[in-house]
Amino acid sequence: METLETKLGYTFHDRALLENALTHSSFANENHSPDGSNERLEFLGDSILGMVTAEFLYRTHPDLPEGDLTRKRAALVREESLVEVADRLDLGAYLRLGKGEDQGGGRERPSIRADAVEAVLAAVFLDGGLAEAKRIVQRFILDKEAEKVASQDYKTALQERVQRESGQVLTYRLTGESGPDHAKVFTVAVELNGRSVGEGRGHSKKEAEQLAAKAAMETIEG
């Protein structure tokens, strides 16, 4: 368990919560586990994951309508994404499975591993609070989305777009910082010839600038 905690970057005060998060219904049924399986934790973790992801997308994509935000959230919290998290944590090795499920390859079953990720997230929330749960989601899921945004060089594309006309002055201005140190949000405005043409929010200045440039491109070309 200590190795898993190291991978998570979180040490439990109540280790029983983590053990319950790793307990599949097959194990609970075979061993008459007093705490039951991880299904209740999975239910809670699903809601926490959805809420944290929705907040992240709301803050970092101020230009997107509800439908697009919903689709992005669904893509980030889908089973495949959670399985990737499980792989990074080697979560399959720590699962408590019934003998039949274990022998049948349950440790490699995507649905079981994805459910366990949600259960572990809920266990962190119950043990350490929402801030710790947010940090886990940010580290293992949302940082990948941030890297994806940053890898799309909207700033260069915007610069090339405005340089089609001479005398254009493009500037980026940090207009705000909010949130705790472990989840700080930066707000950046991009101005063209002194006029605001876009704004972006991100968990780094670079990400915020890229999102501001993206918004500016949509403004200019729209």
N, C-alpha and C positions, 0 to 999 in steps of 0.2 A: 504493500500500500504506500509506503514512503516513496518508492520510485514513481508511482503514479502521481503522487502529490507534487513531486519535484517537476514532473512533466507539465502538470497543470499550473504550477507556480502558485499553489495555494495549499496551506496546511490546515487540516480540519481540527477544530476543537472537539467535535463529537464525531469520532471515526465511524460510529455506527451508521451515521447518515450516508457516508460514502459506501459502506458495505451494502446497505439497503439499495442504493442506486445501482449497484452492480448485480443485484439479485434478480434473475429471470424467474418468471412464474413457474417454470418447470422445476427449478431448484426449490422454490418456496413450497410447492405442492408435495414434492417428494420428501421434504424434510420438515414439513409442518412448521415452517418458519413463523415465529410469533409476530414478526414485523411485516410479514407478507412480501410480495414482490415489489419491483420498482415501478409498477404501473401508475400508482398515484403520483410519484415523483415525476414520472414522464409527463403526465398531464400538466403538472405545474410548470415544468421546464419548458414545455411547448409554448405556454402563454408568455413566460418570461422572455424566451428567445424572440417571439413575434413582436413583443412590445419594444425590446431594446433595438431590434433591427428596424422597426418602423420609425423610432425616434431618430436613429442614425440617418436613415434615408430622408426623413423630413428636413433635418438640419443641413445635410450635405447636398441635397438636390432641390434647392428652392424654386427651380424652374419647372419641375415635373408636376403634371396633374395627378390626381388620385389614381387613375387607372394604371399609369406607368409606375407609380410608387408601389402599387399592389403587385404588379408583375415582377418588379425588382425584388421585393421582399420574398415572394414565392420562390424565386430563383436562388436566393441566398440561404433559405431555410429548408430547401428540399432535401430529400433523403440522401442524395448523392453528396451534398455538401457536408452533411453530418457524418457520413461514412468517412470522408476525408479527414475530419477531425478525429474520429475514432482511430484511424490509421496512424495519425501523428502521435496519438497518446498510447498506441498499442493496446487499446481498450479491450480487445478480444481476449487478451491473455489474462485479464483480471476478472472476467465475468464469472459469476456463480451460476452454473447451469445444471439442470438435472442430467442424470447419466445418459438417458436416451437422446436428449437434445445435444449434449456434448458430443456423443459418438456420431450423431447425424450431421455434424458440421456446423452446429449453432454458433460457434465462435466466429465463423466467417459469414454468417447470414447478415446481409445489409440491414434489414429491418431491425434485428436485435441490437446491432451495434449503434444504429442511429437512435433508437429509443433510449439506449444507455447513455448516450451523450446528453440528451435532454434531461434524463434523470440525474446525472451528475451535476448539470447546471443548476437544477432545483436544489440539490443537496448543498451546493456552494451558497446559494441564496439563503437557505434556511440557517446555515451555519455562520455565514459571514455578512449577510446583508446584500442589498441590491447593488451597491458599488462594486463589490467583489464579483458578483455575477456578471455585471456589465463588462468588467475588465476581461473576464474569460471569453465572453462573446466577441469583444473587440479584438482580442489577441488571435483567436482561432478562426474567426469567420469574417469580421468586418474589415480587418486590416488587409485582407486579400482584395476586397472590393476597392479599398482606398488605393492599393497598388495598381489595380487595373485602371482606375481613373487617371492616376498620375502617369501611367505609361502611355496614355493617349495624349500626345503633345498638342493640346489645344492652343497653348501660348504661341508656339511657332506658327501654327496654322493661322491664328488671328493676326500675328505680325505680318505674315506674307499677304494676308487679305488687305490690310489697311495700307500696305506699301504700294498697292496698285495705283494709289493717288499720291502725289507729292505733298509734302508739308504736313503730313498726319503725325500727331503726337499721341502715343499710347502710354499710359501710366497705370501702375497698380498701387493701391493704397490699402494698408491694413486699417480697417475701421472698427474692429472689435475683437475681444477675447472673452470667452465665458466658460464656465464649467470648472470642475476640480482638475488638479494637475494630471491625474491619470486618464482623464477623458476631456481634455481641453478642446474647445471648438474655436477656430479662427474664422473671422469674416473679412473678406477682401473685396474691394470694389475696383473695377477696371474702368478707366476713363479714356475717352477718345476726344482729343482737343478740348479737355476740360469738362466734358459732358459724360455723366455716368451712363455706361452702356451694358453693364452686367455686374452681378454680385455672386460670390460663391462662399460656401462654408465648408470647412474640412477640419480634420484632426491634425493637420500640419499646414503651415503657410503655403507650402508647395501645392498641396492638394486643393486648398482654397483658391489659389491663383488659377490652377487648371480649370476648376469649376466656374470661376468668374469669366475666364476666357471662353469657355464653352457657351455660357449664357450670352456673352457679348457677340459671339459668332451668330447665334440664333437671332439676336436683336438686329444685327446689321444685315443679315441675309433674309430676315423675315419681312 
